[in-house]
């Protein structure tokens, strides 16, 4: 898959902004937990936009996804008005696992790598008090 072009990137940012505002103001589904839209990747023809999201807790993932799916029509309507294009992208909601993977890798590195000692303020070749006296 080739990297997105400027048009796709701008469109993804616009969709992300519209979704964030709509989720704060217009979606009042109690299943919707603390959701963050982390990225939006539209297809080159803007027929589909994959919306990546995270939640505060693991327990909120599935209910939040269902709430997003339920609000899809409203969200697509808002996006269509903002984009002013012939077609409005079909939204596909996917939980973003990048942060979870980053935490997992960080824990693995912490387990394998030895703890680094505190760096002293004096350079290694500076004389100590006992050497100067």
C-alpha positions in Angstrom: 0.0 0.0 0.0 1.5 3.4 -1.0 1.6 6.2 1.5 -1.3 8.6 1.4 -1.0 11.7 -0.7 -1.6 15.3 0.5 -5.3 15.2 -0.6 -5.8 12.0 1.5 -3.9 13.4 4.4 -5.9 16.6 4.4 -9.2 14.7 4.0 -8.3 12.4 6.9 -7.5 15.3 9.1 -10.8 17.0 8.2 -12.7 13.8 9.0 -10.8 13.4 12.3 -11.7 17.0 13.3 -15.4 16.6 12.4 -15.6 13.3 14.2 -14.0 14.7 17.4 -16.4 17.6 17.4 -19.5 15.5 16.7 -18.6 13.0 19.4 -18.3 15.7 22.0 -21.4 17.6 21.0 -23.9 15.4 19.2 -23.4 11.8 20.3 -24.9 11.0 23.7 -24.8 7.2 23.7 -24.1 5.9 27.2 -22.0 3.1 25.8 -19.6 5.6 24.4 -16.7 5.7 26.9 -13.8 8.0 26.9 -12.9 7.7 23.2 -10.0 9.3 21.4 -9.9 9.3 17.6 -6.2 8.7 16.9 -6.1 8.5 13.1 -8.3 8.5 10.0 -7.1 6.9 6.8 -9.3 7.5 3.8 -9.1 5.4 0.7 -7.7 7.2 -2.4 -11.2 7.7 -3.8 -12.7 8.6 -0.4 -15.2 5.7 -0.6 -14.1 4.3 2.7 -12.4 5.9 5.7 -10.8 3.7 8.4 -11.2 5.5 11.8 -8.8 4.4 14.4 -9.8 5.0 18.1 -8.6 4.2 21.6 -10.4 4.0 24.9 -9.4 4.7 28.4 -9.9 1.1 29.6 -10.1 -2.3 27.9 -13.7 -2.7 29.2 -14.8 0.3 27.1 -13.5 -1.0 23.8 -16.4 -3.1 22.5 -19.2 -0.9 23.9 -17.6 2.2 22.5 -17.1 0.5 19.1 -20.8 -0.5 19.1 -21.8 3.1 20.0 -19.6 4.5 17.2 -21.2 2.0 14.7 -24.6 3.1 16.0 -23.8 6.7 15.4 -22.3 6.1 11.9 -25.2 7.7 10.0 -25.1 10.9 12.0 -21.3 11.0 11.8 -21.2 10.4 8.0 -23.9 13.2 7.6 -21.6 15.6 9.5 -18.6 14.6 7.4 -20.5 14.9 4.2 -21.5 18.5 5.0 -17.9 19.4 6.0 -16.3 17.8 3.0 -18.7 19.1 0.3 -17.8 16.2 -2.0 -20.1 14.0 -4.2 -19.6 10.9 -2.0 -19.3 10.7 1.7 -16.8 8.0 2.9 -18.2 4.9 4.6 -16.7 4.8 8.1 -15.0 1.7 9.4 -14.2 1.9 13.1 -11.1 0.0 14.2 -9.5 -0.1 17.7 -6.0 1.3 17.5 -3.5 -1.2 19.0 -0.4 0.9 18.5 -0.4 2.4 22.0 -0.9 -1.1 23.5 1.9 -2.5 21.4 4.2 0.4 22.4 3.5 -0.3 26.1 4.2 -4.0 25.6 7.5 -3.4 23.8 8.5 -0.9 26.5 7.9 -3.4 29.2 9.9 -6.0 27.3 12.8 -3.6 26.9 12.7 -2.7 30.6 12.8 -6.4 31.5 15.8 -7.1 29.2 17.9 -4.0 29.5 19.9 -3.4 32.6 18.9 -0.4 34.7 21.1 2.6 33.8 23.0 4.2 36.7 22.3 7.8 37.5 24.7 10.0 35.5 27.0 12.1 37.7 27.4 15.8 37.1 31.2 15.6 36.9 32.9 14.5 33.7 34.7 11.1 33.9 38.2 12.7 33.6 37.6 15.4 36.2 39.8 15.1 39.3 38.0 14.2 42.5 38.6 15.9 45.9 41.0 13.2 47.1 43.2 13.5 44.0 43.6 17.3 44.2 44.6 17.4 47.9 
